[in-house]
């Protein structure tokens, strides 16, 4: 089964993340644009990187 997305703040925006097989996928929307980061980092670290974009 696929893991269910969990909420995660990306700066002041609402995002969601899933972790599977050592990879984390974080996605969020800003002004109509969809963004996604994927990596072998914890969700909090990806959110920190995402908030700097």
Jmol script that loads the backbone (N, CA, C; Angstrom):
load data "model"
ATOM      1  N   UNK A   1       0.829  -1.194   0.000  1.00  0.00           N
ATOM      2  CA  UNK A   1       0.000   0.000   0.000  1.00  0.00           C
ATOM      3  C   UNK A   1       0.867   1.249   0.000  1.00  0.00           C
ATOM      4  N   UNK A   2       0.388   2.267  -0.699  1.00  0.00           N
ATOM      5  CA  UNK A   2       1.082   3.545  -0.708  1.00  0.00           C
ATOM      6  C   UNK A   2       0.832   4.264   0.613  1.00  0.00           C
ATOM      7  N   UNK A   3       1.866   4.946   1.137  1.00  0.00           N
ATOM      8  CA  UNK A   3       1.669   5.692   2.383  1.00  0.00           C
ATOM      9  C   UNK A   3       0.758   6.898   2.149  1.00  0.00           C
ATOM     10  N   UNK A   4      -0.006   7.259   3.166  1.00  0.00           N
ATOM     11  CA  UNK A   4      -0.893   8.417   3.070  1.00  0.00           C
ATOM     12  C   UNK A   4      -0.088   9.699   3.256  1.00  0.00           C
ATOM     13  N   UNK A   5      -0.370  10.751   2.467  1.00  0.00           N
ATOM     14  CA  UNK A   5       0.323  12.028   2.649  1.00  0.00           C
ATOM     15  C   UNK A   5       0.038  12.618   4.028  1.00  0.00           C
ATOM     16  N   UNK A   6       1.051  13.270   4.589  1.00  0.00           N
ATOM     17  CA  UNK A   6       0.920  13.918   5.893  1.00  0.00           C
ATOM     18  C   UNK A   6       1.141  15.414   5.707  1.00  0.00           C
ATOM     19  N   UNK A   7       0.458  16.252   6.500  1.00  0.00           N
ATOM     20  CA  UNK A   7       0.633  17.703   6.360  1.00  0.00           C
ATOM     21  C   UNK A   7       2.005  18.157   6.851  1.00  0.00           C
ATOM     22  N   UNK A   8       2.542  19.191   6.193  1.00  0.00           N
ATOM     23  CA  UNK A   8       3.841  19.758   6.572  1.00  0.00           C
ATOM     24  C   UNK A   8       3.851  21.211   6.120  1.00  0.00           C
ATOM     25  N   UNK A   9       4.174  22.127   7.026  1.00  0.00           N
ATOM     26  CA  UNK A   9       4.284  23.536   6.658  1.00  0.00           C
ATOM     27  C   UNK A   9       5.534  23.747   5.812  1.00  0.00           C
ATOM     28  N   UNK A  10       5.375  24.545   4.761  1.00  0.00           N
ATOM     29  CA  UNK A  10       6.496  24.960   3.913  1.00  0.00           C
ATOM     30  C   UNK A  10       6.529  26.479   4.012  1.00  0.00           C
ATOM     31  N   UNK A  11       7.328  26.997   4.943  1.00  0.00           N
ATOM     32  CA  UNK A  11       7.248  28.422   5.252  1.00  0.00           C
ATOM     33  C   UNK A  11       5.860  28.702   5.801  1.00  0.00           C
ATOM     34  N   UNK A  12       5.138  29.630   5.162  1.00  0.00           N
ATOM     35  CA  UNK A  12       3.768  29.952   5.581  1.00  0.00           C
ATOM     36  C   UNK A  12       2.720  29.194   4.770  1.00  0.00           C
ATOM     37  N   UNK A  13       3.172  28.315   3.900  1.00  0.00           N
ATOM     38  CA  UNK A  13       2.268  27.566   3.027  1.00  0.00           C
ATOM     39  C   UNK A  13       2.016  26.165   3.570  1.00  0.00           C
ATOM     40  N   UNK A  14       0.908  25.585   3.143  1.00  0.00           N
ATOM     41  CA  UNK A  14       0.573  24.214   3.514  1.00  0.00           C
ATOM     42  C   UNK A  14       1.112  23.259   2.459  1.00  0.00           C
ATOM     43  N   UNK A  15       1.810  22.242   2.905  1.00  0.00           N
ATOM     44  CA  UNK A  15       2.314  21.218   2.006  1.00  0.00           C
ATOM     45  C   UNK A  15       1.952  19.842   2.523  1.00  0.00           C
ATOM     46  N   UNK A  16       2.344  18.839   1.779  1.00  0.00           N
ATOM     47  CA  UNK A  16       2.138  17.447   2.179  1.00  0.00           C
ATOM     48  C   UNK A  16       3.388  16.670   1.824  1.00  0.00           C
ATOM     49  N   UNK A  17       3.650  15.624   2.610  1.00  0.00           N
ATOM     50  CA  UNK A  17       4.807  14.785   2.318  1.00  0.00           C
ATOM     51  C   UNK A  17       4.476  13.324   2.533  1.00  0.00           C
ATOM     52  N   UNK A  18       5.235  12.484   1.853  1.00  0.00           N
ATOM     53  CA  UNK A  18       5.201  11.041   2.070  1.00  0.00           C
ATOM     54  C   UNK A  18       6.640  10.551   2.110  1.00  0.00           C
ATOM     55  N   UNK A  19       6.868   9.519   2.893  1.00  0.00           N
ATOM     56  CA  UNK A  19       8.180   8.884   2.956  1.00  0.00           C
ATOM     57  C   UNK A  19       7.997   7.404   2.648  1.00  0.00           C
ATOM     58  N   UNK A  20       8.817   6.920   1.714  1.00  0.00           N
ATOM     59  CA  UNK A  20       8.740   5.521   1.320  1.00  0.00           C
ATOM     60  C   UNK A  20      10.098   5.083   0.802  1.00  0.00           C
ATOM     61  N   UNK A  21      10.539   3.918   1.225  1.00  0.00           N
ATOM     62  CA  UNK A  21      11.801   3.327   0.766  1.00  0.00           C
ATOM     63  C   UNK A  21      12.969   4.292   0.914  1.00  0.00           C
ATOM     64  N   UNK A  22      12.983   5.045   2.018  1.00  0.00           N
ATOM     65  CA  UNK A  22      14.092   5.949   2.294  1.00  0.00           C
ATOM     66  C   UNK A  22      14.048   7.265   1.544  1.00  0.00           C
ATOM     67  N   UNK A  23      13.007   7.488   0.753  1.00  0.00           N
ATOM     68  CA  UNK A  23      12.861   8.734  -0.001  1.00  0.00           C
ATOM     69  C   UNK A  23      11.677   9.523   0.543  1.00  0.00           C
ATOM     70  N   UNK A  24      11.837  10.839   0.596  1.00  0.00           N
ATOM     71  CA  UNK A  24      10.752  11.717   1.015  1.00  0.00           C
ATOM     72  C   UNK A  24      10.346  12.584  -0.161  1.00  0.00           C
ATOM     73  N   UNK A  25       9.045  12.701  -0.391  1.00  0.00           N
ATOM     74  CA  UNK A  25       8.493  13.561  -1.421  1.00  0.00           C
ATOM     75  C   UNK A  25       7.670  14.629  -0.724  1.00  0.00           C
ATOM     76  N   UNK A  26       8.001  15.892  -0.962  1.00  0.00           N
ATOM     77  CA  UNK A  26       7.295  17.029  -0.371  1.00  0.00           C
ATOM     78  C   UNK A  26       6.698  17.852  -1.496  1.00  0.00           C
ATOM     79  N   UNK A  27       5.415  18.155  -1.411  1.00  0.00           N
ATOM     80  CA  UNK A  27       4.779  18.972  -2.444  1.00  0.00           C
ATOM     81  C   UNK A  27       3.964  20.082  -1.797  1.00  0.00           C
ATOM     82  N   UNK A  28       3.879  21.226  -2.520  1.00  0.00           N
ATOM     83  CA  UNK A  28       3.119  22.369  -2.053  1.00  0.00           C
ATOM     84  C   UNK A  28       2.755  23.226  -3.255  1.00  0.00           C
ATOM     85  N   UNK A  29       1.838  24.171  -3.045  1.00  0.00           N
ATOM     86  CA  UNK A  29       1.367  25.059  -4.093  1.00  0.00           C
ATOM     87  C   UNK A  29       1.578  26.493  -3.632  1.00  0.00           C
ATOM     88  N   UNK A  30       2.086  27.338  -4.537  1.00  0.00           N
ATOM     89  CA  UNK A  30       2.304  28.751  -4.228  1.00  0.00           C
ATOM     90  C   UNK A  30       1.866  29.580  -5.426  1.00  0.00           C
ATOM     91  N   UNK A  31       0.826  30.380  -5.234  1.00  0.00           N
ATOM     92  CA  UNK A  31       0.309  31.254  -6.297  1.00  0.00           C
ATOM     93  C   UNK A  31       0.008  30.494  -7.587  1.00  0.00           C
ATOM     94  N   UNK A  32      -0.609  29.336  -7.461  1.00  0.00           N
ATOM     95  CA  UNK A  32      -1.014  28.565  -8.624  1.00  0.00           C
ATOM     96  C   UNK A  32       0.072  27.695  -9.233  1.00  0.00           C
ATOM     97  N   UNK A  33       1.272  27.729  -8.670  1.00  0.00           N
ATOM     98  CA  UNK A  33       2.361  26.878  -9.148  1.00  0.00           C
ATOM     99  C   UNK A  33       2.542  25.705  -8.198  1.00  0.00           C
ATOM    100  N   UNK A  34       2.679  24.508  -8.741  1.00  0.00           N
ATOM    101  CA  UNK A  34       2.909  23.312  -7.934  1.00  0.00           C
ATOM    102  C   UNK A  34       4.400  23.018  -7.874  1.00  0.00           C
ATOM    103  N   UNK A  35       4.891  22.754  -6.674  1.00  0.00           N
ATOM    104  CA  UNK A  35       6.298  22.447  -6.455  1.00  0.00           C
ATOM    105  C   UNK A  35       6.422  21.085  -5.791  1.00  0.00           C
ATOM    106  N   UNK A  36       7.497  20.369  -6.101  1.00  0.00           N
ATOM    107  CA  UNK A  36       7.782  19.075  -5.492  1.00  0.00           C
ATOM    108  C   UNK A  36       9.278  18.936  -5.289  1.00  0.00           C
ATOM    109  N   UNK A  37       9.673  18.532  -4.095  1.00  0.00           N
ATOM    110  CA  UNK A  37      11.060  18.174  -3.803  1.00  0.00           C
ATOM    111  C   UNK A  37      11.089  16.705  -3.421  1.00  0.00           C
ATOM    112  N   UNK A  38      12.085  15.989  -3.903  1.00  0.00           N
ATOM    113  CA  UNK A  38      12.255  14.575  -3.575  1.00  0.00           C
ATOM    114  C   UNK A  38      13.701  14.359  -3.172  1.00  0.00           C
ATOM    115  N   UNK A  39      13.912  13.626  -2.091  1.00  0.00           N
ATOM    116  CA  UNK A  39      15.278  13.330  -1.688  1.00  0.00           C
ATOM    117  C   UNK A  39      15.324  12.355  -0.540  1.00  0.00           C
ATOM    118  N   UNK A  40      16.546  11.999  -0.155  1.00  0.00           N
ATOM    119  CA  UNK A  40      16.727  11.061   0.954  1.00  0.00           C
ATOM    120  C   UNK A  40      16.983  11.811   2.258  1.00  0.00           C
ATOM    121  N   UNK A  41      16.308  12.951   2.412  1.00  0.00           N
ATOM    122  CA  UNK A  41      16.401  13.768   3.621  1.00  0.00           C
ATOM    123  C   UNK A  41      15.101  13.664   4.408  1.00  0.00           C
ATOM    124  N   UNK A  42      15.151  13.987   5.701  1.00  0.00           N
ATOM    125  CA  UNK A  42      13.909  14.029   6.483  1.00  0.00           C
ATOM    126  C   UNK A  42      12.975  15.124   5.956  1.00  0.00           C
ATOM    127  N   UNK A  43      11.686  14.970   6.186  1.00  0.00           N
ATOM    128  CA  UNK A  43      10.694  15.933   5.700  1.00  0.00           C
ATOM    129  C   UNK A  43      10.981  17.342   6.209  1.00  0.00           C
ATOM    130  N   UNK A  44      11.394  17.479   7.463  1.00  0.00           N
ATOM    131  CA  UNK A  44      11.678  18.815   8.009  1.00  0.00           C
ATOM    132  C   UNK A  44      12.813  19.496   7.255  1.00  0.00           C
ATOM    133  N   UNK A  45      13.819  18.739   6.851  1.00  0.00           N
ATOM    134  CA  UNK A  45      14.941  19.314   6.102  1.00  0.00           C
ATOM    135  C   UNK A  45      14.492  19.738   4.703  1.00  0.00           C
ATOM    136  N   UNK A  46      13.678  18.917   4.048  1.00  0.00           N
ATOM    137  CA  UNK A  46      13.148  19.302   2.739  1.00  0.00           C
ATOM    138  C   UNK A  46      12.276  20.547   2.856  1.00  0.00           C
ATOM    139  N   UNK A  47      11.473  20.650   3.915  1.00  0.00           N
ATOM    140  CA  UNK A  47      10.631  21.831   4.116  1.00  0.00           C
ATOM    141  C   UNK A  47      11.488  23.072   4.333  1.00  0.00           C
ATOM    142  N   UNK A  48      12.595  22.927   5.046  1.00  0.00           N
ATOM    143  CA  UNK A  48      13.510  24.053   5.257  1.00  0.00           C
ATOM    144  C   UNK A  48      14.096  24.512   3.921  1.00  0.00           C
ATOM    145  N   UNK A  49      14.519  23.578   3.098  1.00  0.00           N
ATOM    146  CA  UNK A  49      15.046  23.907   1.768  1.00  0.00           C
ATOM    147  C   UNK A  49      13.949  24.560   0.923  1.00  0.00           C
ATOM    148  N   UNK A  50      12.758  23.989   0.953  1.00  0.00           N
ATOM    149  CA  UNK A  50      11.645  24.497   0.149  1.00  0.00           C
ATOM    150  C   UNK A  50      11.281  25.925   0.538  1.00  0.00           C
ATOM    151  N   UNK A  51      11.341  26.251   1.818  1.00  0.00           N
ATOM    152  CA  UNK A  51      10.963  27.595   2.259  1.00  0.00           C
ATOM    153  C   UNK A  51      11.953  28.647   1.782  1.00  0.00           C
ATOM    154  N   UNK A  52      13.142  28.229   1.356  1.00  0.00           N
ATOM    155  CA  UNK A  52      14.152  29.166   0.855  1.00  0.00           C
ATOM    156  C   UNK A  52      14.004  29.418  -0.646  1.00  0.00           C
ATOM    157  N   UNK A  53      13.112  28.695  -1.315  1.00  0.00           N
ATOM    158  CA  UNK A  53      12.944  28.872  -2.766  1.00  0.00           C
ATOM    159  C   UNK A  53      12.061  30.064  -3.065  1.00  0.00           C
TER     160      UNK A  53
END
end "model"
wireframe off; spacefill off
backbone 0.3
color backbone group
